[in-house]
Amino acid sequence: MVSRFLWGHEEGKRGMAWVSWKAMGRPKAMGGLSFRDFENFNLALLGKQAWRLAIDADCLWVRLMKAKYFPNGNFMADSMGHEPSYTWRGIVEVRAMLEKGLRR
Protein backbone atom coordinates (compact mmCIF):
# COMPACT_ATOMS: atom_id res chain seq x y z
CA MET A 1 0.00 0.00 0.00
CA VAL A 2 2.83 2.39 0.87
CA SER A 3 4.67 1.62 -2.36
CA ARG A 4 1.53 2.28 -4.43
CA PHE A 5 1.16 5.64 -2.70
CA LEU A 6 4.80 6.65 -3.18
CA TRP A 7 5.40 5.38 -6.69
CA GLY A 8 1.95 5.62 -8.20
CA HIS A 9 -0.15 2.78 -9.46
CA GLU A 10 -2.57 2.59 -12.32
CA GLU A 11 -4.58 -0.51 -13.07
CA GLY A 12 -2.44 -2.81 -15.21
CA LYS A 13 0.66 -0.60 -15.04
CA ARG A 14 3.57 -0.49 -12.65
CA GLY A 15 4.93 2.76 -11.27
CA MET A 16 8.59 3.68 -11.37
CA ALA A 17 10.50 2.82 -8.19
CA TRP A 18 12.98 5.66 -7.90
CA VAL A 19 14.44 4.53 -4.58
CA SER A 20 14.75 1.04 -3.05
CA TRP A 21 13.00 0.07 0.20
CA LYS A 22 16.40 -0.52 1.79
CA ALA A 23 17.45 3.05 0.99
CA MET A 24 14.15 4.43 2.30
CA GLY A 25 14.70 2.74 5.67
CA ARG A 26 18.06 4.40 6.25
CA PRO A 27 18.21 7.45 8.56
CA LYS A 28 17.79 10.85 6.92
CA ALA A 29 21.37 11.75 7.83
CA MET A 30 22.51 8.84 5.67
CA GLY A 31 20.38 9.82 2.66
CA GLY A 32 17.26 7.77 3.46
CA LEU A 33 13.72 8.70 4.42
CA SER A 34 13.70 7.06 7.89
CA PHE A 35 10.81 4.70 7.11
CA ARG A 36 10.18 2.06 9.74
CA ASP A 37 10.61 -1.61 9.05
CA PHE A 38 6.94 -2.61 9.14
CA GLU A 39 7.60 -6.18 10.23
CA ASN A 40 9.69 -5.15 13.24
CA PHE A 41 7.24 -2.38 14.10
CA ASN A 42 4.37 -4.89 14.11
CA LEU A 43 6.36 -7.24 16.37
CA ALA A 44 7.00 -4.37 18.77
CA LEU A 45 3.30 -3.51 18.96
CA LEU A 46 2.33 -7.15 19.50
CA GLY A 47 5.02 -7.41 22.18
CA LYS A 48 3.53 -4.41 23.95
CA GLN A 49 0.14 -6.15 24.07
CA ALA A 50 1.74 -9.39 25.27
CA TRP A 51 3.51 -7.46 28.01
CA ARG A 52 0.20 -5.95 29.09
CA LEU A 53 -1.33 -9.44 29.24
CA ALA A 54 1.51 -10.71 31.40
CA ILE A 55 1.62 -7.74 33.80
CA ASP A 56 -1.66 -5.78 34.00
CA ALA A 57 -4.43 -8.04 35.31
CA ASP A 58 -6.84 -5.17 36.06
CA CYS A 59 -7.11 -3.85 32.51
CA LEU A 60 -10.48 -4.52 30.84
CA TRP A 61 -8.85 -5.76 27.63
CA VAL A 62 -6.72 -8.21 29.61
CA ARG A 63 -9.75 -9.54 31.47
CA LEU A 64 -11.60 -10.08 28.17
CA MET A 65 -8.66 -11.92 26.59
CA LYS A 66 -8.21 -14.01 29.72
CA ALA A 67 -11.89 -15.00 29.73
CA LYS A 68 -11.79 -15.98 26.07
CA TYR A 69 -8.37 -17.59 25.56
CA PHE A 70 -6.93 -18.71 28.91
CA PRO A 71 -9.67 -18.75 31.58
CA ASN A 72 -8.04 -21.37 33.82
CA GLY A 73 -4.38 -20.56 33.44
CA ASN A 74 -1.59 -18.16 32.77
CA PHE A 75 -0.93 -16.29 29.53
CA MET A 76 2.74 -17.29 29.50
CA ALA A 77 2.00 -21.01 30.00
CA ASP A 78 -1.22 -21.70 28.10
CA SER A 79 -1.61 -22.82 24.50
CA MET A 80 -3.13 -20.85 21.63
CA GLY A 81 -6.73 -21.62 22.65
CA HIS A 82 -9.82 -22.56 20.67
CA GLU A 83 -10.37 -20.73 17.34
CA PRO A 84 -7.89 -17.90 17.96
CA SER A 85 -8.25 -14.58 16.18
CA TYR A 86 -5.52 -13.25 13.88
CA THR A 87 -4.43 -10.76 16.55
CA TRP A 88 -4.30 -13.41 19.25
CA ARG A 89 -2.13 -15.67 17.07
CA GLY A 90 0.32 -12.81 16.64
CA ILE A 91 0.44 -12.10 20.38
CA VAL A 92 1.07 -15.77 21.17
CA GLU A 93 3.90 -15.91 18.61
CA VAL A 94 5.57 -12.89 20.25
CA ARG A 95 5.33 -14.57 23.66
CA ALA A 96 8.62 -16.46 23.11
CA MET A 97 10.41 -13.19 22.42
CA LEU A 98 8.87 -11.69 25.54
CA GLU A 99 10.03 -14.62 27.69
CA LYS A 100 13.65 -13.84 26.82
CA GLY A 101 13.40 -10.44 28.45
CA LEU A 102 11.25 -11.25 31.51
CA ARG A 103 12.76 -11.15 34.96
CA ARG A 104 11.23 -11.76 38.38
Backbone as XML, in Angstrom:
<?xml version="1.0"?>
<chain id="A" units="angstrom">
  <residue number="1" name="MET">
    <atom name="N" x="0.826" y="-1.170" z="0.000"/>
    <atom name="CA" x="0.000" y="0.000" z="0.000"/>
    <atom name="C" x="0.887" y="1.256" z="0.000"/>
  </residue>
  <residue number="2" name="VAL">
    <atom name="N" x="1.935" y="1.236" z="0.811"/>
    <atom name="CA" x="2.828" y="2.390" z="0.870"/>
    <atom name="C" x="3.529" y="2.585" z="-0.469"/>
  </residue>
  <residue number="3" name="SER">
    <atom name="N" x="3.968" y="1.489" z="-1.075"/>
    <atom name="CA" x="4.673" y="1.620" z="-2.357"/>
    <atom name="C" x="3.743" y="2.164" z="-3.445"/>
  </residue>
  <residue number="4" name="ARG">
    <atom name="N" x="2.483" y="1.750" z="-3.444"/>
    <atom name="CA" x="1.534" y="2.284" z="-4.433"/>
    <atom name="C" x="1.345" y="3.780" z="-4.236"/>
  </residue>
  <residue number="5" name="PHE">
    <atom name="N" x="1.307" y="4.219" z="-2.971"/>
    <atom name="CA" x="1.161" y="5.640" z="-2.696"/>
    <atom name="C" x="2.386" y="6.419" z="-3.167"/>
  </residue>
  <residue number="6" name="LEU">
    <atom name="N" x="3.581" y="5.917" z="-2.851"/>
    <atom name="CA" x="4.800" y="6.646" z="-3.176"/>
    <atom name="C" x="5.136" y="6.638" z="-4.660"/>
  </residue>
  <residue number="7" name="TRP">
    <atom name="N" x="4.946" y="5.505" z="-5.311"/>
    <atom name="CA" x="5.400" y="5.379" z="-6.687"/>
    <atom name="C" x="4.274" y="5.345" z="-7.702"/>
  </residue>
  <residue number="8" name="GLY">
    <atom name="N" x="3.072" y="5.585" z="-7.276"/>
    <atom name="CA" x="1.952" y="5.624" z="-8.195"/>
    <atom name="C" x="1.577" y="4.243" z="-8.693"/>
  </residue>
  <residue number="9" name="HIS">
    <atom name="N" x="0.311" y="4.077" z="-8.985"/>
    <atom name="CA" x="-0.149" y="2.776" z="-9.455"/>
    <atom name="C" x="-1.432" y="2.980" z="-10.254"/>
  </residue>
  <residue number="10" name="GLU">
    <atom name="N" x="-1.378" y="2.607" z="-11.494"/>
    <atom name="CA" x="-2.573" y="2.586" z="-12.323"/>
    <atom name="C" x="-2.900" y="1.143" z="-12.617"/>
  </residue>
  <residue number="11" name="GLU">
    <atom name="N" x="-4.157" y="0.863" z="-12.808"/>
    <atom name="CA" x="-4.581" y="-0.513" z="-13.067"/>
    <atom name="C" x="-3.860" y="-1.056" z="-14.289"/>
  </residue>
  <residue number="12" name="GLY">
    <atom name="N" x="-3.146" y="-2.161" z="-14.114"/>
    <atom name="CA" x="-2.444" y="-2.808" z="-15.208"/>
    <atom name="C" x="-1.062" y="-2.259" z="-15.492"/>
  </residue>
  <residue number="13" name="LYS">
    <atom name="N" x="-0.661" y="-1.187" z="-14.824"/>
    <atom name="CA" x="0.662" y="-0.598" z="-15.039"/>
    <atom name="C" x="1.414" y="-0.529" z="-13.723"/>
  </residue>
  <residue number="14" name="ARG">
    <atom name="N" x="2.722" y="-0.624" z="-13.829"/>
    <atom name="CA" x="3.570" y="-0.486" z="-12.651"/>
    <atom name="C" x="4.170" y="0.901" z="-12.626"/>
  </residue>
  <residue number="15" name="GLY">
    <atom name="N" x="4.280" y="1.465" z="-11.420"/>
    <atom name="CA" x="4.928" y="2.762" z="-11.274"/>
    <atom name="C" x="6.433" y="2.598" z="-11.239"/>
  </residue>
  <residue number="16" name="MET">
    <atom name="N" x="7.129" y="3.695" z="-11.384"/>
    <atom name="CA" x="8.587" y="3.679" z="-11.372"/>
    <atom name="C" x="9.086" y="3.765" z="-9.934"/>
  </residue>
  <residue number="17" name="ALA">
    <atom name="N" x="9.907" y="2.827" z="-9.521"/>
    <atom name="CA" x="10.499" y="2.825" z="-8.187"/>
    <atom name="C" x="11.809" y="3.592" z="-8.250"/>
  </residue>
  <residue number="18" name="TRP">
    <atom name="N" x="11.808" y="4.813" z="-7.799"/>
    <atom name="CA" x="12.980" y="5.658" z="-7.902"/>
    <atom name="C" x="14.011" y="5.339" z="-6.823"/>
  </residue>
  <residue number="19" name="VAL">
    <atom name="N" x="13.554" y="4.833" z="-5.696"/>
    <atom name="CA" x="14.444" y="4.529" z="-4.577"/>
    <atom name="C" x="14.059" y="3.159" z="-4.023"/>
  </residue>
  <residue number="20" name="SER">
    <atom name="N" x="15.039" y="2.366" z="-3.599"/>
    <atom name="CA" x="14.751" y="1.038" z="-3.052"/>
    <atom name="C" x="14.203" y="1.152" z="-1.622"/>
  </residue>
  <residue number="21" name="TRP">
    <atom name="N" x="13.517" y="0.099" z="-1.171"/>
    <atom name="CA" x="13.001" y="0.073" z="0.198"/>
    <atom name="C" x="14.145" y="0.131" z="1.195"/>
  </residue>
  <residue number="22" name="LYS">
    <atom name="N" x="15.246" y="-0.519" z="0.888"/>
    <atom name="CA" x="16.397" y="-0.522" z="1.794"/>
    <atom name="C" x="16.909" y="0.908" z="1.987"/>
  </residue>
  <residue number="23" name="ALA">
    <atom name="N" x="16.976" y="1.662" z="0.910"/>
    <atom name="CA" x="17.446" y="3.045" z="0.993"/>
    <atom name="C" x="16.448" y="3.923" z="1.750"/>
  </residue>
  <residue number="24" name="MET">
    <atom name="N" x="15.172" y="3.634" z="1.615"/>
    <atom name="CA" x="14.153" y="4.434" z="2.299"/>
    <atom name="C" x="14.173" y="4.202" z="3.803"/>
  </residue>
  <residue number="25" name="GLY">
    <atom name="N" x="14.648" y="3.047" z="4.243"/>
    <atom name="CA" x="14.701" y="2.736" z="5.665"/>
    <atom name="C" x="15.900" y="3.323" z="6.378"/>
  </residue>
  <residue number="26" name="ARG">
    <atom name="N" x="16.882" y="3.791" z="5.628"/>
    <atom name="CA" x="18.056" y="4.398" z="6.254"/>
    <atom name="C" x="17.689" y="5.727" z="6.914"/>
  </residue>
  <residue number="27" name="PRO">
    <atom name="N" x="18.456" y="6.142" z="7.934"/>
    <atom name="CA" x="18.205" y="7.448" z="8.562"/>
    <atom name="C" x="18.378" y="8.588" z="7.564"/>
  </residue>
  <residue number="28" name="LYS">
    <atom name="N" x="17.711" y="9.690" z="7.814"/>
    <atom name="CA" x="17.789" y="10.848" z="6.919"/>
    <atom name="C" x="19.219" y="11.368" z="6.785"/>
  </residue>
  <residue number="29" name="ALA">
    <atom name="N" x="19.981" y="11.282" z="7.863"/>
    <atom name="CA" x="21.366" y="11.751" z="7.833"/>
    <atom name="C" x="22.223" y="10.933" z="6.873"/>
  </residue>
  <residue number="30" name="MET">
    <atom name="N" x="21.764" y="9.708" z="6.578"/>
    <atom name="CA" x="22.511" y="8.836" z="5.666"/>
    <atom name="C" x="21.865" y="8.793" z="4.275"/>
  </residue>
  <residue number="31" name="GLY">
    <atom name="N" x="20.969" y="9.735" z="3.983"/>
    <atom name="CA" x="20.376" y="9.820" z="2.655"/>
    <atom name="C" x="19.074" y="9.058" z="2.480"/>
  </residue>
  <residue number="32" name="GLY">
    <atom name="N" x="18.523" y="8.508" z="3.545"/>
    <atom name="CA" x="17.265" y="7.771" z="3.464"/>
    <atom name="C" x="16.081" y="8.630" z="3.855"/>
  </residue>
  <residue number="33" name="LEU">
    <atom name="N" x="14.931" y="7.988" z="4.018"/>
    <atom name="CA" x="13.719" y="8.696" z="4.418"/>
    <atom name="C" x="13.241" y="8.302" z="5.813"/>
  </residue>
  <residue number="34" name="SER">
    <atom name="N" x="14.008" y="7.488" z="6.528"/>
    <atom name="CA" x="13.704" y="7.056" z="7.892"/>
    <atom name="C" x="12.381" y="6.319" z="8.020"/>
  </residue>
  <residue number="35" name="PHE">
    <atom name="N" x="12.019" y="5.525" z="7.013"/>
    <atom name="CA" x="10.813" y="4.704" z="7.114"/>
    <atom name="C" x="11.079" y="3.568" z="8.085"/>
  </residue>
  <residue number="36" name="ARG">
    <atom name="N" x="10.061" y="3.186" z="8.819"/>
    <atom name="CA" x="10.184" y="2.063" z="9.744"/>
    <atom name="C" x="10.116" y="0.755" z="8.977"/>
  </residue>
  <residue number="37" name="ASP">
    <atom name="N" x="10.755" y="-0.245" z="9.558"/>
    <atom name="CA" x="10.614" y="-1.605" z="9.051"/>
    <atom name="C" x="9.279" y="-2.112" z="9.592"/>
  </residue>
  <residue number="38" name="PHE">
    <atom name="N" x="8.295" y="-2.296" z="8.715"/>
    <atom name="CA" x="6.938" y="-2.607" z="9.142"/>
    <atom name="C" x="6.853" y="-3.921" z="9.913"/>
  </residue>
  <residue number="39" name="GLU">
    <atom name="N" x="7.639" y="-4.900" z="9.544"/>
    <atom name="CA" x="7.604" y="-6.184" z="10.230"/>
    <atom name="C" x="8.079" y="-6.042" z="11.679"/>
  </residue>
  <residue number="40" name="ASN">
    <atom name="N" x="9.188" y="-5.359" z="11.883"/>
    <atom name="CA" x="9.690" y="-5.148" z="13.243"/>
    <atom name="C" x="8.767" y="-4.254" z="14.053"/>
  </residue>
  <residue number="41" name="PHE">
    <atom name="N" x="8.178" y="-3.270" z="13.413"/>
    <atom name="CA" x="7.241" y="-2.377" z="14.095"/>
    <atom name="C" x="6.015" y="-3.156" z="14.572"/>
  </residue>
  <residue number="42" name="ASN">
    <atom name="N" x="5.515" y="-4.061" z="13.739"/>
    <atom name="CA" x="4.374" y="-4.893" z="14.114"/>
    <atom name="C" x="4.730" y="-5.800" z="15.288"/>
  </residue>
  <residue number="43" name="LEU">
    <atom name="N" x="5.915" y="-6.403" z="15.262"/>
    <atom name="CA" x="6.359" y="-7.243" z="16.373"/>
    <atom name="C" x="6.447" y="-6.440" z="17.672"/>
  </residue>
  <residue number="44" name="ALA">
    <atom name="N" x="6.907" y="-5.211" z="17.582"/>
    <atom name="CA" x="7.001" y="-4.365" z="18.771"/>
    <atom name="C" x="5.617" y="-4.068" z="19.341"/>
  </residue>
  <residue number="45" name="LEU">
    <atom name="N" x="4.658" y="-3.782" z="18.485"/>
    <atom name="CA" x="3.301" y="-3.506" z="18.959"/>
    <atom name="C" x="2.658" y="-4.752" z="19.562"/>
  </residue>
  <residue number="46" name="LEU">
    <atom name="N" x="2.861" y="-5.907" z="18.938"/>
    <atom name="CA" x="2.332" y="-7.152" z="19.499"/>
    <atom name="C" x="3.010" y="-7.476" z="20.833"/>
  </residue>
  <residue number="47" name="GLY">
    <atom name="N" x="4.299" y="-7.197" z="20.926"/>
    <atom name="CA" x="5.021" y="-7.412" z="22.176"/>
    <atom name="C" x="4.492" y="-6.531" z="23.296"/>
  </residue>
  <residue number="48" name="LYS">
    <atom name="N" x="4.103" y="-5.315" z="22.951"/>
    <atom name="CA" x="3.527" y="-4.412" z="23.947"/>
    <atom name="C" x="2.224" y="-4.979" z="24.492"/>
  </residue>
  <residue number="49" name="GLN">
    <atom name="N" x="1.393" y="-5.540" z="23.621"/>
    <atom name="CA" x="0.141" y="-6.146" z="24.075"/>
    <atom name="C" x="0.399" y="-7.402" z="24.898"/>
  </residue>
  <residue number="50" name="ALA">
    <atom name="N" x="1.383" y="-8.195" z="24.502"/>
    <atom name="CA" x="1.739" y="-9.393" z="25.270"/>
    <atom name="C" x="2.241" y="-9.003" z="26.656"/>
  </residue>
  <residue number="51" name="TRP">
    <atom name="N" x="3.023" y="-7.942" z="26.722"/>
    <atom name="CA" x="3.513" y="-7.458" z="28.012"/>
    <atom name="C" x="2.346" y="-7.044" z="28.905"/>
  </residue>
  <residue number="52" name="ARG">
    <atom name="N" x="1.385" y="-6.356" z="28.321"/>
    <atom name="CA" x="0.205" y="-5.948" z="29.091"/>
    <atom name="C" x="-0.547" y="-7.168" z="29.614"/>
  </residue>
  <residue number="53" name="LEU">
    <atom name="N" x="-0.667" y="-8.214" z="28.798"/>
    <atom name="CA" x="-1.329" y="-9.443" z="29.238"/>
    <atom name="C" x="-0.597" y="-10.093" z="30.400"/>
  </residue>
  <residue number="54" name="ALA">
    <atom name="N" x="0.710" y="-10.055" z="30.364"/>
    <atom name="CA" x="1.510" y="-10.706" z="31.402"/>
    <atom name="C" x="1.545" y="-9.909" z="32.699"/>
  </residue>
  <residue number="55" name="ILE">
    <atom name="N" x="1.403" y="-8.591" z="32.636"/>
    <atom name="CA" x="1.616" y="-7.740" z="33.798"/>
    <atom name="C" x="0.335" y="-7.137" z="34.372"/>
  </residue>
  <residue number="56" name="ASP">
    <atom name="N" x="-0.532" y="-6.598" z="33.543"/>
    <atom name="CA" x="-1.661" y="-5.780" z="34.000"/>
    <atom name="C" x="-2.955" y="-6.585" z="34.049"/>
  </residue>
  <residue number="57" name="ALA">
    <atom name="N" x="-3.247" y="-7.186" z="35.179"/>
    <atom name="CA" x="-4.432" y="-8.043" z="35.315"/>
    <atom name="C" x="-5.721" y="-7.246" z="35.482"/>
  </residue>
  <residue number="58" name="ASP">
    <atom name="N" x="-5.641" y="-5.968" z="35.811"/>
    <atom name="CA" x="-6.845" y="-5.167" z="36.059"/>
    <atom name="C" x="-7.412" y="-4.505" z="34.813"/>
  </residue>
  <residue number="59" name="CYS">
    <atom name="N" x="-6.680" y="-4.494" z="33.750"/>
    <atom name="CA" x="-7.113" y="-3.848" z="32.509"/>
    <atom name="C" x="-8.304" y="-4.617" z="31.910"/>
  </residue>
  <residue number="60" name="LEU">
    <atom name="N" x="-9.296" y="-3.893" z="31.412"/>
    <atom name="CA" x="-10.485" y="-4.524" z="30.845"/>
    <atom name="C" x="-10.131" y="-5.427" z="29.668"/>
  </residue>
  <residue number="61" name="TRP">
    <atom name="N" x="-9.255" y="-4.963" z="28.791"/>
    <atom name="CA" x="-8.851" y="-5.759" z="27.629"/>
    <atom name="C" x="-8.204" y="-7.071" z="28.060"/>
  </residue>
  <residue number="62" name="VAL">
    <atom name="N" x="-7.388" y="-7.010" z="29.096"/>
    <atom name="CA" x="-6.721" y="-8.212" z="29.609"/>
    <atom name="C" x="-7.745" y="-9.182" z="30.181"/>
  </residue>
  <residue number="63" name="ARG">
    <atom name="N" x="-8.713" y="-8.676" z="30.911"/>
    <atom name="CA" x="-9.746" y="-9.540" z="31.472"/>
    <atom name="C" x="-10.569" y="-10.215" z="30.375"/>
  </residue>
  <residue number="64" name="LEU">
    <atom name="N" x="-10.860" y="-9.482" z="29.290"/>
    <atom name="CA" x="-11.600" y="-10.080" z="28.171"/>
    <atom name="C" x="-10.791" y="-11.179" z="27.482"/>
  </residue>
  <residue number="65" name="MET">
    <atom name="N" x="-9.514" y="-10.923" z="27.231"/>
    <atom name="CA" x="-8.661" y="-11.920" z="26.591"/>
    <atom name="C" x="-8.487" y="-13.148" z="27.481"/>
  </residue>
  <residue number="66" name="LYS">
    <atom name="N" x="-8.349" y="-12.900" z="28.779"/>
    <atom name="CA" x="-8.211" y="-14.010" z="29.719"/>
    <atom name="C" x="-9.470" y="-14.873" z="29.718"/>
  </residue>
  <residue number="67" name="ALA">
    <atom name="N" x="-10.622" y="-14.252" z="29.727"/>
    <atom name="CA" x="-11.886" y="-15.001" z="29.728"/>
    <atom name="C" x="-12.051" y="-15.819" z="28.451"/>
  </residue>
  <residue number="68" name="LYS">
    <atom name="N" x="-11.595" y="-15.287" z="27.343"/>
    <atom name="CA" x="-11.790" y="-15.975" z="26.070"/>
    <atom name="C" x="-10.729" y="-17.028" z="25.785"/>
  </residue>
  <residue number="69" name="TYR">
    <atom name="N" x="-9.446" y="-16.729" z="26.034"/>
    <atom name="CA" x="-8.369" y="-17.594" z="25.557"/>
    <atom name="C" x="-7.653" y="-18.404" z="26.636"/>
  </residue>
  <residue number="70" name="PHE">
    <atom name="N" x="-7.600" y="-17.931" z="27.867"/>
    <atom name="CA" x="-6.925" y="-18.713" z="28.913"/>
    <atom name="C" x="-7.627" y="-18.522" z="30.257"/>
  </residue>
  <residue number="71" name="PRO">
    <atom name="N" x="-8.894" y="-18.986" z="30.363"/>
    <atom name="CA" x="-9.673" y="-18.752" z="31.581"/>
    <atom name="C" x="-9.135" y="-19.469" z="32.825"/>
  </residue>
  <residue number="72" name="ASN">
    <atom name="N" x="-8.475" y="-20.594" z="32.659"/>
    <atom name="CA" x="-8.036" y="-21.365" z="33.818"/>
    <atom name="C" x="-6.530" y="-21.344" z="34.035"/>
  </residue>
  <residue number="73" name="GLY">
    <atom name="N" x="-5.838" y="-20.479" z="33.343"/>
    <atom name="CA" x="-4.384" y="-20.559" z="33.445"/>
    <atom name="C" x="-3.693" y="-19.222" z="33.358"/>
  </residue>
  <residue number="74" name="ASN">
    <atom name="N" x="-2.483" y="-19.294" z="32.860"/>
    <atom name="CA" x="-1.588" y="-18.161" z="32.772"/>
    <atom name="C" x="-1.273" y="-17.901" z="31.305"/>
  </residue>
  <residue number="75" name="PHE">
    <atom name="N" x="-1.206" y="-16.650" z="30.923"/>
    <atom name="CA" x="-0.926" y="-16.290" z="29.528"/>
    <atom name="C" x="0.402" y="-16.868" z="29.053"/>
  </residue>
  <residue number="76" name="MET">
    <atom name="N" x="1.415" y="-16.843" z="29.903"/>
    <atom name="CA" x="2.738" y="-17.291" z="29.500"/>
    <atom name="C" x="2.835" y="-18.812" z="29.387"/>
  </residue>
  <residue number="77" name="ALA">
    <atom name="N" x="1.899" y="-19.548" z="29.989"/>
    <atom name="CA" x="1.997" y="-21.006" z="30.004"/>
    <atom name="C" x="0.966" y="-21.693" z="29.115"/>
  </residue>
  <residue number="78" name="ASP">
    <atom name="N" x="-0.142" y="-21.048" z="28.837"/>
    <atom name="CA" x="-1.219" y="-21.702" z="28.101"/>
    <atom name="C" x="-0.956" y="-21.784" z="26.603"/>
  </residue>
  <residue number="79" name="SER">
    <atom name="N" x="-1.737" y="-22.644" z="25.950"/>
    <atom name="CA" x="-1.613" y="-22.816" z="24.498"/>
    <atom name="C" x="-2.384" y="-21.715" z="23.774"/>
  </residue>
  <residue number="80" name="MET">
    <atom name="N" x="-2.501" y="-21.860" z="22.469"/>
    <atom name="CA" x="-3.132" y="-20.846" z="21.635"/>
    <atom name="C" x="-4.615" y="-20.673" z="21.945"/>
  </residue>
  <residue number="81" name="GLY">
    <atom name="N" x="-5.301" y="-21.724" z="22.364"/>
    <atom name="CA" x="-6.725" y="-21.622" z="22.650"/>
    <atom name="C" x="-7.564" y="-22.125" z="21.493"/>
  </residue>
  <residue number="82" name="HIS">
    <atom name="N" x="-8.873" y="-22.058" z="21.663"/>
    <atom name="CA" x="-9.820" y="-22.560" z="20.674"/>
    <atom name="C" x="-10.206" y="-21.448" z="19.704"/>
  </residue>
  <residue number="83" name="GLU">
    <atom name="N" x="-10.042" y="-21.683" z="18.411"/>
    <atom name="CA" x="-10.369" y="-20.728" z="17.342"/>
    <atom name="C" x="-9.807" y="-19.327" z="17.622"/>
  </residue>
  <residue number="84" name="PRO">
    <atom name="N" x="-8.495" y="-19.190" z="17.652"/>
    <atom name="CA" x="-7.889" y="-17.899" z="17.960"/>
    <atom name="C" x="-8.060" y="-16.900" z="16.818"/>
  </residue>
  <residue number="85" name="SER">
    <atom name="N" x="-8.165" y="-15.638" z="17.184"/>
    <atom name="CA" x="-8.246" y="-14.582" z="16.180"/>
    <atom name="C" x="-6.857" y="-14.333" z="15.592"/>
  </residue>
  <residue number="86" name="TYR">
    <atom name="N" x="-6.793" y="-13.574" z="14.523"/>
    <atom name="CA" x="-5.522" y="-13.247" z="13.876"/>
    <atom name="C" x="-4.613" y="-12.481" z="14.848"/>
  </residue>
  <residue number="87" name="THR">
    <atom name="N" x="-5.195" y="-11.547" z="15.581"/>
    <atom name="CA" x="-4.429" y="-10.764" z="16.550"/>
    <atom name="C" x="-3.891" y="-11.642" z="17.663"/>
  </residue>
  <residue number="88" name="TRP">
    <atom name="N" x="-4.733" y="-12.549" z="18.168"/>
    <atom name="CA" x="-4.302" y="-13.414" z="19.253"/>
    <atom name="C" x="-3.159" y="-14.330" z="18.816"/>
  </residue>
  <residue number="89" name="ARG">
    <atom name="N" x="-3.225" y="-14.827" z="17.583"/>
    <atom name="CA" x="-2.126" y="-15.666" z="17.073"/>
    <atom name="C" x="-0.823" y="-14.894" z="17.069"/>
  </residue>
  <residue number="90" name="GLY">
    <atom name="N" x="-0.882" y="-13.636" z="16.664"/>
    <atom name="CA" x="0.318" y="-12.805" z="16.644"/>
    <atom name="C" x="0.879" y="-12.583" z="18.035"/>
  </residue>
  <residue number="91" name="ILE">
    <atom name="N" x="-0.001" y="-12.333" z="19.004"/>
    <atom name="CA" x="0.443" y="-12.105" z="20.379"/>
    <atom name="C" x="1.090" y="-13.358" z="20.942"/>
  </residue>
  <residue number="92" name="VAL">
    <atom name="N" x="0.506" y="-14.515" z="20.667"/>
    <atom name="CA" x="1.069" y="-15.773" z="21.169"/>
    <atom name="C" x="2.433" y="-16.043" z="20.538"/>
  </residue>
  <residue number="93" name="GLU">
    <atom name="N" x="2.603" y="-15.700" z="19.265"/>
    <atom name="CA" x="3.899" y="-15.909" z="18.610"/>
    <atom name="C" x="4.976" y="-14.998" z="19.197"/>
  </residue>
  <residue number="94" name="VAL">
    <atom name="N" x="4.614" y="-13.834" z="19.664"/>
    <atom name="CA" x="5.568" y="-12.891" z="20.249"/>
    <atom name="C" x="5.930" y="-13.299" z="21.675"/>
  </residue>
  <residue number="95" name="ARG">
    <atom name="N" x="5.128" y="-14.161" z="22.274"/>
    <atom name="CA" x="5.333" y="-14.571" z="23.662"/>
    <atom name="C" x="6.743" y="-15.131" z="23.891"/>
  </residue>
  <residue number="96" name="ALA">
    <atom name="N" x="7.269" y="-15.898" z="22.960"/>
    <atom name="CA" x="8.620" y="-16.465" z="23.109"/>
    <atom name="C" x="9.665" y="-15.346" z="23.186"/>
  </residue>
  <residue number="97" name="MET">
    <atom name="N" x="9.493" y="-14.314" z="22.386"/>
    <atom name="CA" x="10.405" y="-13.190" z="22.416"/>
    <atom name="C" x="10.302" y="-12.448" z="23.761"/>
  </residue>
  <residue number="98" name="LEU">
    <atom name="N" x="9.094" y="-12.361" z="24.260"/>
    <atom name="CA" x="8.865" y="-11.687" z="25.541"/>
    <atom name="C" x="9.498" y="-12.464" z="26.688"/>
  </residue>
  <residue number="99" name="GLU">
    <atom name="N" x="9.447" y="-13.784" z="26.629"/>
    <atom name="CA" x="10.030" y="-14.617" z="27.690"/>
    <atom name="C" x="11.530" y="-14.393" z="27.846"/>
  </residue>
  <residue number="100" name="LYS">
    <atom name="N" x="12.205" y="-14.084" z="26.749"/>
    <atom name="CA" x="13.651" y="-13.843" z="26.819"/>
    <atom name="C" x="14.003" y="-12.642" z="27.670"/>
  </residue>
  <residue number="101" name="GLY">
    <atom name="N" x="13.105" y="-11.647" z="27.725"/>
    <atom name="CA" x="13.396" y="-10.436" z="28.451"/>
    <atom name="C" x="12.754" y="-10.332" z="29.830"/>
  </residue>
  <residue number="102" name="LEU">
    <atom name="N" x="11.932" y="-11.309" z="30.211"/>
    <atom name="CA" x="11.252" y="-11.249" z="31.508"/>
    <atom name="C" x="12.198" y="-11.586" z="32.654"/>
  </residue>
  <residue number="103" name="ARG">
    <atom name="N" x="12.014" y="-10.874" z="33.747"/>
    <atom name="CA" x="12.763" y="-11.145" z="34.961"/>
    <atom name="C" x="11.795" y="-11.078" z="36.130"/>
  </residue>
  <residue number="104" name="ARG">
    <atom name="N" x="12.074" y="-11.827" z="37.175"/>
    <atom name="CA" x="11.230" y="-11.762" z="38.376"/>
    <atom name="C" x="11.881" y="-10.879" z="39.389"/>
  </residue>
</chain>
